[in-house]
Amino acid sequence: MEQGGSTMGEEPAGLDLLLGLLLMAAVPTVVGGAVILSLVGLTMWATAPLRRRGRAKAEDGRAPSGAPGGAAPDQPNRPNGSNGELTP
């Protein structure tokens, strides 16, 4: 039995090709975005106790371990011990 015509399909039209490429680009974008958001969320969840501990130290009047300046509780944190005045 002979088969008539071409066995290969037609080439996709411009719009079909564009939609196919758009779909192929969208799948990795969505999956990659979900992975990145998951990693950010897990990082925030894992570091929450550290942030809570730092906030509790600051409320007790002690500067958190990473705070700049380490000023006394009644004085604002200023870099290099300056009092805010401009000197020439």
DAWOZI-V174183 format. One record per run of one state. SS is the DSSP state (@ for helix, = for strand, . for the rest). FROM is the first residue (numbers start at 1). TO is the last residue. Records with the same first field share a line. If there is no record, write none. Layout:
# DAWOZI-V174183
SS = FROM-TO / FROM-TO
This chain:
# DAWOZI-V174183
. = 1-13 / 60-78 / 82-88
@ = 14-59 / 79-81
